[in-house]
Amino acid sequence: MTALRPEQDGEAGGFEDAVRRLDDPLNDPLPGQHPSPWFRPSGAQEQDPQPEPQQEQRRATEPKRRPEPEPEWYDPQGYAQNWYGSGREQSPEPAAPVTAQHTPEQAPEPAYAPVQEEPEPEPVEPVRDDETVALRTADTRRIVETAPPTGGRAARRKAAKRGGGRHSAAAATEQEPEAGADGKPLSRVEARAAARAAKPGAGVIASRAVGEVFISIGVLMLLFVTYQLWWSNIRANNIAGSARHSLEDDWANGKRKPGAFEPGQGFAILYIPKLDVVVPIAEGISKPQVLDKGMVGHYDKDSIPTAMPDAKKGNFAVAGHRNTHGEPFRFINRLEPGDPIVVETQDKYYVYKMASILPQTPPSNTAVLNQIPAGSGFTKPGRYITLTTCTPEFTSTYRMIVWGKMVEERPRSKGKPDALVE
C-alpha cells in the first residue's frame, strides 16, 4: 500500500498543465476562433515566428498600424444587465483609476461625467369613458385628475336624493365637508343641527305665503284694469260698429218699420260732431244687452218711459257709459250751448242744439227725465233730448246730465243736415 505524501514543487506545475489540456466543452472556443488567452496550454510558445526577409522589408515600408485588440469570446457587460427587471439596460459607471491614496475631501473627479439617460415614460393604461362605454386612446383621451372622495355616506345619500343618480352622488363625494366657524369639519350630528337651523321658520314661511298672495292679487288686478280700460273698449266698439252697419243695411233694404222696438233692438243712430261720436241707439238701458256693447240705450217703459224723437212733445232721454265699454259719453262735459246733437232714424234726421248741463246729481233724481226736465231751464213742454252718464270718471256715484232742444226735423230723402255736412 502506497502511503500518502506531499507533491514536490516541480510535480505540482505538471498536474495543473495536465488539467488545462483537458477538453472542456463549456470553456473551449468554437471551431475556427482564436483560443482564449486565459486557457492556453502551458507548453505553447507565444512568440511570433521569425519573419522572412521580404516580409520584413514590406513591413518597414508600410505605415505602422495600431494593433487591433483580440476579440474576446464573451461579453463582460452581459453579466451586468438586469434580465428580470423593467427591461432597461443599466450600464455600470466606469470607476476612475486611482493612482494614489487620497482622502475623501481630496478624491480626484472622474475623467468624464457619466451620461444620464432620460427616464422613459411609463405606459399609461387607457381610460374607460362611462358615457360612451368605450376606451379612450392616448391621442384622444383627456387626462382628468380626480380627487379622492371626501364626503361620507350621508353626503352621498343626500347628493343621490337631490340629483337622482349616481353622477350626482359622485359629484357630491368630491365636495369638501362642511366646516364650522373654527375651520374644522363638522360631525354628522353638528351638520344636521346646522341644516335645521338654516331652514326658514314659520314666520318666514308665512310672510312668503302672504307676499305670494299679494303678488297674485296684484297681477289679477292689473289684468282686470287692462281688460276694463283697453280690451272692453275695443270689443264694444266692434260690436257697436257691427250693429250700426246692420241697421243701415236694414234701412236700405226696407226691413225696418217705425213703431215699437224690442229691448236691445237698435232703431236710431246718434251723432255728436264736436266729440266725433257716431253710435247706435238701442231700446232699453240694460247693461249686458245695450250699454256694455258700446251702444246708447233709450229709457223705455221697463225703466223710466220717455218720448221717442218723432213725438210732437216730450223728452227723448238716453244713457251711455262715460268710461270703458266704448265710452261714447266720455267727453260730453265739453259740450257748450249751441253745439249740434243729431239723431238719425229710418225716415228723418232730428237736429238738437245743446241748451244746458247739470254737472252732478244723485242717481235717484229722475226728475231730469220729465217731459219738462227739472233743472234744465225749460219752462214749457217741447221737443227735448236728455243725455245721462256717470260722474266722476271711472265711478258711478253721481250722474251728469246734458239737455238739448230740437231745432230741425229733416227727411232723409233730402240728404244730411248741415250739422253733419260741415
Phi, psi and omega in degrees: 000129183274131179277154177285141179212155180291149179282147175283163184299317182292325182288332181297317179295324179294326178294319179293322178296324179294322179293321181292331182283352178292144178284125178243111183294342181270327185258337181292144179290161179290161180297135178091356179258159179289133181295151182294141180291344183271344181237066177252146177295147185293331183277353183286141180265129182269002181279141179289149176296157182293129180286152177282163182297320181293321179294325179293319178295319180293323178292328180291324182281327181287148176292148182287134178252150179286126182298134178280143180290145180290137180293142178265150184277356176215162181258112180296332182288341181297331180284348181269355181281148177264093186286345183243018180264218183280358178097359179261135181286135178245105180275131180291143178285129180292135181276144179286137180292135181260118182258343181209165178281127180230153174280165179301328179286332185255015182294132182290148177286152180295156184295333179212153181279137179293142180282122180267119179281141178289138180292136179285144179295139180289144179295134182257128178285144178296143182268137180273133180266119182289332184285315183258358182050053179222168179260129178278136177280171181292338181275327188254343184286155175252131181281115181244120178269115181254132179279150178296145181301134180254342181277159179266194181295323179296320179295321179293323178294317179298318180295322179294324178291319180290312185270334178077028181191171183287335179293321179292320179295320178295323178292326181291328179292337179280347179284150179282148178294155179295145182243149179276194181292331181273002178090353182273145179295143181278151174282175182296318180294316179295322179295320178295319178296320178295322179294319177295322179291331181282343180291144180292149179278181181295322179297319180294317179297318179296318179296322177296318179296316179297319178299319178295323178296315179298319179297318179296318179296318179299319179295319179296319179296320178297318178295320180294316179297320178298320179294315184292316188273338186239301187289323180297324178293317180298314182295315182294320179296322177295317180294316181295321178296319178295321179294322179296311181296323178295321179294318179295323177295320178296322178295318181293329182266359179072025181276339181264144178232141176299146179147204181283148182236151179284154177301132181087357181272130178283142182220351181206171179231132181258133178239131170234091187301322183297325182262001181056047181254127172223108188217141178287152177251126180244163181281129178097162181242026179294132180293309182292328185271331188234295191295316182289350177267009176086006181262168175260135184255140178267133177292108184256192183292337179283344178245272175228110185296130175228165185285163174267164183298330184276001179291145181292326175218143178150179183240113178271106186249137179225159179228153179200160180287143173267330178226146179064166178052048177091334177036063180293331182257031184300320188239032179291345176291347178273354180290145179237158180304132180101346178291135185284146173228121188243136174242123180254128175244188183294333185247327191222168169250134177244119184253127178244154173245131180299132184248313184204170181217141173246105187298327186205135176204154179294152178298339181279355181278084180274358180292341179291348180258006180295170179298323169247098189299136177285131179086000181274340184095354178279142183245349181217160181298148179195196179252102187242165173229140181233127176250127181237144178203171182278154175204150351296179183296146179065017174223169176231033183288317184232179179235145173251136185237135175233131179246154175215160182237136182291134180238346182206141172234115189233126176296149181291336179293339179271359179097180183288151176287170182295331182296331179266342181275322183295000000 
